[in-house]
Amino acid sequence: MKLRLIITLYVFGFLSAFGQTKVSGYVYDEFDQPIAFANVIFKGSTEGTITNEDGKFYLESHEKWEALIVSFLGFEVLEVPLTMRVSYDLRFVLKEEASSLDEVVIITGKQSKKASENPAIRILKKIWERKRQNGLNQFKQYEYDQYEKVEFDLNTIDSALIKSKLFKGMEFVFEEVDTSSVTGKTYLPIFLNESVKKVYGDNVINEQREDLKGNKNSGFSNNQVIIDFIDDLYSDYNVYDNYLKFFDKSFVSPLSRTGVQTYNYVLSDSAFIENKWCYNIIYYPRRKNELTFKGDFWVNDSTYAIKEINMQASKSANINWVKEIYIEQEFEVLNDSVFLIKRDYFLSDFALNKKEKSRGVYGKRTTLYDNYKFNEAKDPKFYDKVVYNYDEDVYNREDDFWETNRLEALNKDEKGVYKMLDTLKTVKKFKRLYNLGSILASGYVEFPSINFDYGPIFSTFGFNDVEGLRLRTGGRTYFGPNDLWRLEGFLAYGFRDDKFKYGISGKWLLDKRSRFTLFGGQRRDVEQIGASLTSSTDVLGRSLASSAVIVTGANDKLTNISLTNFGMSVEPIRNFEIRLDGSFRQLRSASKTFSLDYNDPESSTGVSAEVDQFESRLSLAFYPKRQMTGFGVERKNKNDNFARLFAQISRGDEDWFNSDFNYTKVQFSYIQPWQVGGFGRLTTSIEAGKTFGEVPLALLSVVPGNQTYFSIYNIFSQLDFYEFVTDTYTSMHLEHNFNGRLFSRIPFLKKYNLRAILSLRGVWGELSEENIALSTTGNPLEFPLIAPDSRVYYEYSVGVANIFKVLRIDFNFRGNYLDAPDARKFGITGSFGFYF
């Protein structure tokens, strides 16, 4: 979703005026070797930068400066006059200081990790000791105003782009071009989002609340998808933390307690900043291909609080679609001992590759903080406030509001974005491009004139052994993202079985505060029963296994299902959902080579082929730390790093609708993602369940197998469908993504930015003799019902991800039960995805 939106932004734009002084170039020593991390500043100012690993730099200022100062430890200071306002590709050579040839400090190699030998390490240890005494942590309560500005720019503008067919009819956006003060590339501003918030926090009870006072963006004020995308793309962070999470990747902070093992540190300089004596420390990574930064920071000599810090992600960092990450933070001195963040600047360069001349999209976020207040306690209930209604006024504030609440005035570029987007919205070609981006992001084609969306388009085609080629059409009502009710449905046709299938469902949100919702629906379809252990109550839900085009072996164990469902749900406490529903199912084999027969004394033949069953369910779900977006009957997750706990009790009753069986089924599942610092992300899941009573095969718990060639979490890749069937089960899945941590240590592999994934899966289950006997009818199509009761069935996988940035391949190994007929001892599965 994120990447689709970024790619869509490539086609929009506007430009602004050039700065007053621009200079770029390279810094070398007398032996023609590049000098990394040399200081380059405008003479008489505090505006400067440092060179990268290749000795390259770019510097820009809105002021006019006459000279440039280039310096580095152990070398003579070089002063260069600037005769022109714009000077590119200059070459500077620094000479070693004659008085210190014997004590030149070379900082491009490995530096000592010992505090006794490296003064920078001694300062770093002081920062660790004091970090909980700095910033907001030293106050019981706090509140402040926050202003945030996010801008997207199309970069590397050249004549080929300007003359391209893409912008034909929209040439007016290229009236002027600006240049990035960080990278020196030309760029075209295409989108701007502003927000004003009041933030409250309590360190005693560890709670925080944000009140959104206003939000404004260029042309898309009511597009919640874009607003949420921006919110999620640039999450908050604290430079004092050991790990900083950007784009779902954990970078090692230069202030981390493990930083000594990851970075080289050099004490470079010391000076007064706002009347505070500070030390300047340069840092750079010890190894390539790891999630690290390079840069420098200034730290106060008495409080050891950070005054300024610059961080630039290593170009070799194992992260996709992002060529550049650059961060600046400034802290203000509140009094002699309190340093608080004042300004945060974050620039990312999204591109298809990391080549220097590749075109991409800049994402720039500027956050300013002001009006701090401390130790004003509030009732704990204050932090429980939830916004239940979409406040249109918040997203449509007048200009007077923004003039008053902006903590930083918009420059000419930023003001022009609003005007440019208003003009672009009247251009038909732009509308078509925008609609195309919306279709790719949502999967639906919008027809706003009739409040209807067609789709999802990605479900149009399917295939299985019963239906053959399957075509599907469908849609939903859509008045807006916060609709209180929604209807959706589909119609499908299988060319092999020559049958139509259909489904329709509806839901209605009656109370926003408690999320009290009524829902219901009806579906007739062909389904792969047992695609997951924990049964779903989604009327229109259909597993991938039901329509997989390519499978291993026969995919003929499919079921004709007719399902009618009605129920209600409520959320009495945030992220705690209670659901009560009833469903009536009619289940029959959809294949001539698959039997769901069971012994039925009431049948004239003693055997029945169809199950008619009413079932009532009570479900409880808890999602701690889940964040949601939207105010209507359908909401979306803003994050994915939260636990999912689910418990359900189902009761089958013969007395309702002439049903066939009495039984009680209890189920539980717990899925938890774990961020393991710089070692990647571990996902664990546990499921357990038991069915009390005698039921046939169609109502038992089938251990989910996988006969597709897709890697799917929480199923068993080396099991066939219906290989194990249970009425009592416990399963566990572990999957760890090292995010490049392992392959980055292997010399001949690290340049490929591959990512290692290890998985372990196991299940134990039982099946009673009574249930086996119930489904043993003598039908020649029957197969033995086997449960993994003698020992835990397990399998494991070794995966390689990030192949060509989009491909993952898993090598799956079956651990036991190898003597089972047609047991698959080894298999290969894969998946595609766009991940940072």
Residue pairs with C-beta under 8 A, 6 or more apart in sequence:
1 225
1 229
1 441
2 229
2 232
2 233
2 836
3 321
3 834
3 836
4 437
4 440
4 441
4 834
5 225
5 226
5 229
5 437
5 441
6 152
6 321
6 350
6 361
6 363
7 437
8 433
8 434
8 436
8 437
8 440
8 441
9 152
9 154
9 190
9 191
9 361
10 154
10 359
10 361
11 166
11 167
11 430
11 433
12 154
12 173
12 190
12 191
12 421
12 424
12 430
13 153
13 154
13 167
13 173
13 174
13 188
13 189
13 190
13 420
14 173
14 188
14 189
14 190
14 413
14 416
14 417
14 419
14 420
14 421
15 157
15 173
15 174
15 175
15 176
15 177
15 178
15 188
15 189
15 413
15 416
16 176
16 177
16 178
16 189
16 411
16 412
16 413
16 416
17 176
17 178
17 412
17 413
18 86
18 178
18 179
19 60
19 61
19 62
19 178
19 179
19 181
20 61
20 62
20 63
20 64
20 85
21 42
21 60
21 61
21 63
21 64
21 65
21 82
21 85
21 86
22 58
22 59
22 60
22 85
22 86
22 87
22 88
22 179
22 184
23 58
23 59
23 60
23 68
23 82
23 86
23 87
23 88
23 90
24 56
24 57
24 58
24 59
24 87
24 88
24 89
24 90
24 184
25 56
25 57
25 87
25 88
25 89
25 90
25 91
25 92
26 34
26 51
26 54
26 55
26 56
26 57
26 89
26 90
26 91
26 92
27 34
27 35
27 38
27 40
27 51
27 55
27 57
27 70
27 72
27 92
27 93
27 94
28 34
28 35
28 55
28 91
28 92
28 93
28 94
29 35
29 75
29 93
29 94
29 96
30 93
30 94
30 95
30 96
34 51
34 53
34 54
34 55
34 56
35 51
35 55
35 72
35 75
35 94
35 108
36 51
36 52
36 53
36 54
36 55
36 107
36 108
36 284
37 50
37 51
37 72
37 107
37 108
37 268
37 282
37 284
37 294
37 296
38 50
38 51
38 55
38 57
38 70
38 71
38 72
38 75
38 94
39 48
39 50
39 69
39 70
39 71
39 72
39 268
39 269
40 48
40 49
40 50
40 51
40 57
40 59
40 68
40 69
40 70
41 47
41 48
41 49
41 59
41 68
41 69
42 48
42 59
42 61
42 63
42 65
42 67
42 68
42 69
43 65
43 66
43 67
43 68
43 69
43 79
44 65
44 67
45 61
45 63
45 65
47 59
47 61
47 63
48 59
49 57
49 58
49 59
50 57
50 282
50 295
50 296
50 310
51 57
52 294
52 312
53 284
53 294
53 315
58 180
58 181
58 182
58 183
58 184
59 68
59 181
60 179
60 180
60 181
60 184
61 181
64 85
65 82
66 81
66 82
67 79
67 80
67 81
67 82
68 79
68 80
68 81
68 82
69 77
69 78
69 79
69 80
70 77
70 78
70 79
70 80
70 92
70 94
71 77
71 78
71 94
72 94
73 104
73 105
73 107
73 266
73 268
74 96
74 97
74 100
74 103
74 104
74 105
74 106
75 94
75 95
75 96
75 97
75 104
76 94
76 95
76 96
76 97
78 92
78 94
80 90
80 92
88 184
96 104
97 104
105 266
107 264
107 266
107 268
107 282
107 284
109 264
110 264
110 286
111 118
111 120
111 264
111 265
111 266
112 118
112 121
113 121
113 260
113 261
114 121
115 121
115 122
115 125
118 265
118 266
118 267
119 267
120 265
120 266
120 267
120 281
121 260
121 265
123 267
123 279
123 281
123 299
123 304
124 255
124 259
124 260
124 265
124 281
126 304
127 240
127 255
127 299
127 304
127 306
128 255
128 257
129 304
130 303
130 304
130 305
131 137
131 240
131 255
132 138
133 303
134 240
134 303
134 304
134 305
134 306
134 339
135 238
135 240
135 305
135 331
135 339
135 340
135 341
136 142
136 201
136 203
136 340
137 203
138 338
139 203
139 374
139 375
140 202
140 203
140 204
140 374
140 375
140 377
141 200
141 201
141 202
141 203
141 204
141 374
141 375
141 376
141 377
141 378
142 200
142 201
142 203
142 372
142 373
142 374
143 198
143 199
143 200
143 201
143 372
143 373
143 376
144 198
144 199
144 369
144 370
144 371
144 372
144 373
145 196
145 197
145 198
145 199
145 369
145 370
145 371
145 405
145 407
146 196
146 197
146 198
146 199
146 367
146 368
146 369
147 194
147 195
147 196
147 197
147 367
147 368
147 370
147 405
147 406
147 407
147 408
148 194
148 195
148 196
148 197
148 365
148 366
148 367
148 368
149 192
149 193
149 194
149 365
149 366
149 367
149 408
149 410
149 414
150 192
150 193
150 194
150 230
150 234
150 363
150 364
150 365
150 366
151 189
151 191
151 192
151 193
151 362
151 363
151 364
151 365
151 414
151 417
152 189
152 190
152 191
152 192
152 361
152 362
152 363
152 364
153 180
153 187
153 188
153 189
153 190
153 361
153 362
153 364
154 161
154 187
154 188
154 190
154 359
154 361
154 362
155 180
155 183
155 185
155 186
155 187
155 188
155 349
155 359
155 360
155 361
155 362
156 185
156 186
156 187
156 357
156 358
156 359
156 360
157 174
157 177
157 186
157 187
157 188
158 186
161 167
161 359
162 171
162 174
167 173
167 174
168 429
169 427
169 429
170 424
170 427
170 429
170 430
172 423
173 188
173 420
173 424
174 188
177 186
177 187
177 188
178 186
178 187
178 189
178 413
179 185
179 186
179 187
180 186
180 187
180 347
180 362
182 324
182 326
182 347
183 324
183 326
183 349
187 362
189 413
189 414
189 416
189 417
189 420
190 361
190 417
191 217
191 218
191 219
191 220
191 417
191 421
192 217
192 218
192 414
192 417
192 418
193 215
193 216
193 217
193 218
193 226
193 227
193 230
194 214
194 215
194 216
194 217
194 402
194 406
195 212
195 214
195 215
195 216
196 212
196 213
196 214
196 215
196 405
196 406
197 210
197 211
197 212
197 213
198 210
198 211
198 213
199 208
199 209
199 210
199 211
200 208
200 209
200 210
200 211
200 378
200 382
200 383
201 207
201 208
201 209
202 208
202 377
202 378
202 380
202 383
205 380
205 383
207 380
207 383
208 383
209 382
209 383
209 385
212 394
213 394
213 405
214 394
214 395
214 397
214 401
214 402
214 405
215 221
215 227
215 394
215 395
215 397
216 395
216 397
216 402
217 223
217 226
217 227
218 417
218 418
218 420
218 421
219 418
219 421
219 422
219 424
219 425
220 226
220 227
221 395
221 396
222 395
222 480
224 481
224 482
224 629
224 630
225 441
225 442
225 481
228 629
228 636
228 638
231 629
231 638
232 638
232 639
233 247
233 363
234 346
234 363
234 365
235 245
235 246
237 244
237 245
237 246
238 244
239 253
239 254
239 255
239 306
239 309
239 311
239 329
240 253
240 255
240 306
241 253
241 256
242 252
242 253
242 256
242 257
242 258
242 677
243 250
243 251
243 252
243 253
243 256
243 675
243 677
243 678
244 250
244 251
244 252
244 253
245 251
245 675
246 325
246 348
247 319
247 322
247 348
247 836
248 835
248 836
249 291
249 318
249 319
249 739
249 836
250 291
250 675
250 677
250 678
250 680
250 739
251 291
251 292
251 293
251 313
251 317
251 678
252 258
252 259
252 262
252 263
252 290
252 291
252 292
252 293
252 678
253 259
254 263
254 283
254 293
254 295
254 297
254 309
254 311
255 297
255 306
256 262
258 677
258 678
259 265
259 283
261 286
262 285
262 286
262 287
262 290
262 292
262 678
263 283
263 284
263 285
263 286
263 292
264 283
264 284
264 285
264 286
265 281
265 282
265 283
266 281
266 282
266 283
267 279
267 280
267 281
268 280
268 281
268 282
268 296
269 279
269 280
270 277
270 278
270 279
270 280
270 301
271 277
271 278
271 280
272 278
273 298
273 307
273 308
274 307
274 332
274 333
275 333
276 300
276 301
276 307
276 333
277 300
277 301
277 302
278 298
278 299
278 300
278 301
278 307
279 298
279 299
279 301
280 296
280 297
280 298
281 296
281 297
281 299
282 295
282 296
283 293
283 294
283 295
283 296
283 297
284 294
285 292
285 293
285 294
285 314
287 744
287 745
288 314
288 316
288 744
288 750
289 316
289 317
289 318
289 740
289 743
289 744
289 750
289 751
289 753
290 314
290 316
290 317
290 318
290 678
290 740
290 741
290 744
291 313
291 317
291 318
291 319
291 678
291 739
291 740
292 313
292 314
292 317
293 311
293 312
293 313
293 314
293 325
293 327
294 311
294 312
294 314
295 309
295 310
295 311
295 312
296 309
296 310
297 306
297 307
297 308
297 309
297 310
298 306
298 307
298 308
298 309
299 305
299 306
299 307
300 306
300 307
300 339
303 337
303 339
305 331
305 339
306 329
306 331
306 339
307 330
307 331
307 333
307 339
308 328
308 329
308 330
308 331
309 327
309 328
309 329
310 326
310 327
310 328
311 325
311 326
311 327
312 324
312 325
312 326
312 327
313 319
313 322
313 324
313 325
313 326
315 323
315 324
315 354
317 325
318 739
318 740
318 744
318 753
318 755
318 802
319 325
319 836
320 753
320 802
320 805
320 834
320 835
320 836
321 350
321 351
321 352
321 805
321 834
321 836
322 348
322 349
322 350
322 351
322 836
323 349
323 350
323 351
323 353
323 354
323 358
323 360
324 347
324 348
324 349
325 346
325 347
325 348
325 349
326 345
326 346
326 347
326 348
327 344
327 345
327 346
327 347
328 343
328 344
328 345
329 341
329 343
329 344
329 345
330 341
330 342
330 343
330 344
331 339
331 340
331 341
331 342
332 339
332 340
332 341
332 342
333 339
334 340
334 372
340 369
340 372
341 369
342 368
342 369
342 370
343 366
343 367
343 368
343 369
344 365
344 366
344 367
344 368
344 369
345 364
345 365
345 366
345 367
346 363
346 364
346 365
346 366
346 367
347 362
347 363
347 364
347 365
348 362
348 363
348 364
349 360
349 361
349 362
349 363
350 360
350 361
350 362
350 363
351 358
351 359
351 360
351 361
352 358
352 360
366 408
368 407
368 408
369 407
370 407
384 574
386 513
386 574
387 631
388 512
388 513
388 631
389 512
389 631
390 482
390 631
424 430
425 431
435 446
438 446
439 445
439 446
439 457
442 453
442 455
443 455
443 456
443 457
443 458
444 453
444 454
444 455
444 456
444 457
444 475
444 476
444 478
445 453
445 454
445 455
445 457
446 453
446 478
447 453
447 454
451 477
451 478
451 479
452 475
452 476
452 477
452 478
453 475
453 476
453 477
453 478
454 473
454 474
454 475
455 474
455 475
455 476
456 474
459 472
459 474
459 490
460 471
460 472
460 473
461 469
461 470
461 471
461 472
462 469
462 470
462 472
462 492
462 546
462 547
462 549
463 469
463 470
463 547
463 548
463 549
464 470
464 526
464 528
464 546
464 547
464 548
464 555
464 558
465 554
465 555
465 556
465 558
465 591
466 494
466 496
466 497
466 526
466 556
466 558
466 590
466 591
467 494
467 495
467 496
467 497
467 499
467 526
468 494
468 495
468 496
468 497
469 494
469 495
469 496
470 492
470 493
470 494
470 495
470 547
471 492
471 493
471 495
472 490
472 491
472 492
473 490
473 491
473 492
474 488
474 489
474 490
474 491
475 488
475 489
475 490
476 486
476 487
476 488
476 489
477 483
477 485
477 486
477 487
477 488
478 486
480 632
481 630
481 632
482 630
482 631
482 632
483 632
483 633
483 634
484 508
484 509
484 632
484 633
485 506
485 507
485 508
485 509
485 633
486 506
486 507
486 632
486 633
486 634
487 504
487 505
487 506
488 504
488 505
488 506
488 540
489 502
489 503
489 504
489 505
489 540
490 502
490 503
490 540
491 500
491 501
491 502
492 500
492 501
492 502
492 525
493 499
493 500
493 501
494 501
494 526
497 526
497 590
501 523
501 524
501 525
501 526
502 523
502 524
502 525
503 521
503 522
503 523
503 524
503 525
503 539
503 540
504 521
504 522
504 523
505 519
505 520
505 521
505 522
505 523
505 539
505 540
506 519
506 520
506 521
507 517
507 518
507 519
507 633
507 634
508 517
508 518
508 519
508 633
509 515
509 516
509 517
509 632
509 633
510 516
510 517
510 518
512 631
514 570
514 571
514 572
515 569
515 570
515 571
515 577
516 568
516 569
516 570
517 568
517 569
517 570
517 633
518 566
518 567
518 568
519 565
519 566
519 567
519 568
519 569
519 581
520 539
520 564
520 565
520 566
520 567
521 539
521 540
521 564
521 565
522 539
522 562
522 563
522 564
522 565
523 539
523 540
523 561
523 562
523 563
524 560
524 561
524 562
524 563
525 542
525 560
525 561
526 546
526 558
526 559
526 560
526 561
526 590
527 542
527 543
527 546
527 558
527 559
527 561
528 543
528 545
528 546
528 555
528 557
528 558
528 559
528 721
529 559
529 561
529 587
529 698
529 702
530 701
530 702
530 703
530 704
530 705
530 721
530 722
530 725
531 543
531 544
531 545
531 546
531 704
531 715
532 543
532 704
532 714
532 715
533 667
533 669
533 687
533 689
533 701
533 702
533 703
533 704
533 729
533 731
534 646
534 648
534 667
534 669
534 687
534 689
535 648
535 650
535 667
537 565
537 567
537 579
537 581
537 583
537 617
537 619
539 563
539 565
544 708
544 710
544 712
545 555
545 706
545 707
545 708
545 721
546 558
548 555
548 707
548 708
548 710
550 708
550 709
551 707
551 708
551 709
552 707
552 708
552 709
552 720
552 824
552 827
553 707
553 720
553 822
554 593
555 707
555 721
556 591
556 593
556 594
557 591
557 594
557 721
557 722
558 589
558 590
558 591
558 594
559 587
559 588
559 589
559 590
559 596
559 698
560 587
560 588
560 589
560 590
561 585
561 586
561 587
562 585
562 586
563 583
563 584
563 585
563 586
564 583
564 584
564 585
565 581
565 582
565 583
565 584
566 581
566 582
566 583
567 579
567 580
567 581
567 582
567 617
568 579
568 580
568 581
569 577
569 578
569 579
569 580
570 577
570 578
571 577
571 578
572 578
575 622
575 623
575 624
575 625
575 626
576 620
576 621
576 622
577 619
577 620
577 621
577 622
577 623
578 618
578 619
578 620
579 617
579 618
579 619
579 620
579 621
580 616
580 617
580 618
580 619
581 616
581 617
581 619
582 614
582 615
582 616
582 617
582 656
583 614
583 615
583 617
584 612
584 613
584 614
584 615
584 656
584 657
584 659
585 611
585 612
585 613
585 615
586 610
586 611
586 612
586 613
587 596
587 610
587 611
587 613
587 698
587 699
588 596
588 609
588 610
588 611
589 595
589 596
589 609
593 781
594 781
595 609
595 777
595 779
595 781
595 782
596 609
596 610
596 611
596 696
596 697
596 698
597 607
597 608
597 609
597 775
597 777
597 779
597 782
598 607
598 608
598 611
598 696
598 697
598 698
598 774
598 775
598 777
599 606
599 607
599 773
599 774
599 775
599 776
599 777
600 606
600 607
600 608
600 660
607 777
607 779
608 660
611 660
611 661
611 696
611 698
611 699
612 657
612 658
612 659
612 660
613 652
613 659
613 660
613 661
613 699
614 652
614 653
614 656
614 657
614 659
615 650
615 651
615 652
615 653
616 650
616 651
616 653
617 648
617 649
617 650
617 651
618 648
618 649
619 646
619 647
619 648
620 646
620 647
620 648
621 644
621 645
621 646
621 647
622 643
622 645
622 646
623 642
623 643
623 644
623 645
624 642
624 643
625 639
625 641
625 642
625 643
626 637
626 639
626 642
627 637
627 638
627 639
627 642
628 635
628 636
628 637
628 638
629 635
629 636
629 637
629 638
630 636
640 673
641 673
641 675
642 673
643 670
643 671
643 672
643 673
644 669
644 670
644 671
644 672
645 669
645 670
646 667
646 668
646 669
646 670
647 667
647 668
648 665
648 666
648 667
648 668
649 664
649 665
649 666
649 667
650 664
650 665
650 666
650 667
651 663
651 664
651 665
652 659
652 661
652 662
652 663
652 664
652 665
652 693
652 695
652 699
653 659
653 662
654 660
654 661
654 662
661 693
661 694
661 695
661 696
661 699
662 693
663 691
663 692
663 693
663 694
663 695
663 699
664 691
664 692
664 693
665 689
665 690
665 691
665 692
665 701
666 689
666 690
666 692
667 687
667 688
667 689
668 686
668 687
668 688
668 689
669 685
669 686
669 687
669 688
670 685
670 686
670 687
671 683
671 684
671 685
671 714
672 683
672 684
672 685
673 681
673 682
673 683
674 681
674 682
674 683
674 684
675 681
676 682
676 736
678 741
679 738
679 741
680 736
680 737
680 738
680 739
680 741
681 736
681 737
681 739
682 734
682 735
682 736
682 737
683 713
683 733
683 734
683 735
683 736
683 737
684 732
684 733
684 734
684 735
685 713
685 714
685 731
685 732
685 733
686 730
686 731
686 732
687 714
687 729
687 730
687 731
687 732
688 729
688 730
688 731
689 701
689 728
689 729
690 727
690 728
690 729
691 699
691 700
691 701
691 727
691 728
694 768
694 770
694 771
694 774
695 727
695 771
695 774
696 771
696 774
696 775
697 722
697 725
697 775
697 785
700 725
700 726
700 727
700 767
700 771
700 785
701 725
701 726
701 727
701 729
701 765
702 721
702 722
702 724
702 725
702 726
703 716
703 719
703 723
703 724
703 725
703 726
703 729
703 731
703 763
703 765
703 788
703 793
704 714
704 715
704 716
704 719
705 715
705 716
705 719
705 720
705 721
705 722
705 723
705 724
706 712
706 715
706 716
706 717
706 718
706 719
706 829
707 720
707 721
708 829
709 828
709 829
709 830
710 829
710 830
710 831
711 717
711 797
711 799
711 808
711 810
711 829
711 830
711 831
712 829
712 831
713 733
713 735
714 733
716 761
716 763
716 793
716 795
717 761
717 795
717 797
717 810
717 812
717 827
717 829
718 795
718 812
718 813
718 814
718 823
718 824
718 825
718 826
718 827
719 793
719 795
719 824
720 822
720 824
722 783
723 786
723 820
724 763
724 765
724 786
724 787
724 788
724 793
725 767
725 785
725 786
725 787
726 765
726 766
726 767
726 787
726 788
727 765
727 766
727 767
727 768
727 771
727 787
728 765
728 766
728 767
729 763
729 764
729 765
729 766
730 763
730 764
730 765
731 761
731 762
731 763
731 764
732 761
732 762
732 763
733 759
733 760
733 761
734 759
734 760
734 761
735 757
735 758
735 759
736 757
736 758
736 759
737 755
737 756
737 757
737 801
738 755
738 756
738 757
738 758
739 755
740 753
740 754
740 755
740 756
740 802
741 756
742 756
743 749
743 750
743 752
743 753
743 754
743 755
743 756
744 750
753 802
754 800
754 801
754 802
754 803
755 800
755 801
755 802
756 798
756 799
756 800
756 801
757 797
757 798
757 799
757 800
757 801
757 808
757 810
758 796
758 797
758 798
758 799
759 796
759 797
759 799
759 810
760 794
760 795
760 796
760 797
761 794
761 795
761 796
761 797
762 792
762 793
762 794
762 795
763 788
763 792
763 793
763 794
764 788
764 789
764 791
764 792
764 793
765 787
765 788
765 789
766 787
766 789
767 785
767 786
767 787
767 789
771 785
772 785
775 782
775 785
776 782
776 785
786 820
788 817
791 816
793 815
793 816
793 817
794 815
794 816
795 812
795 813
795 814
795 815
796 812
796 813
796 815
797 810
797 811
797 812
797 813
798 810
798 811
798 813
799 808
799 809
799 810
799 811
800 808
800 809
801 807
801 808
801 809
801 835
802 808
802 835
803 809
805 834
806 832
806 833
806 834
807 830
807 831
807 832
808 830
808 831
808 832
808 833
809 828
809 829
809 830
810 828
810 829
810 830
811 826
811 828
812 826
812 827
812 828
812 829
813 825
813 826
814 823
814 824
814 825
814 826
817 823
818 825
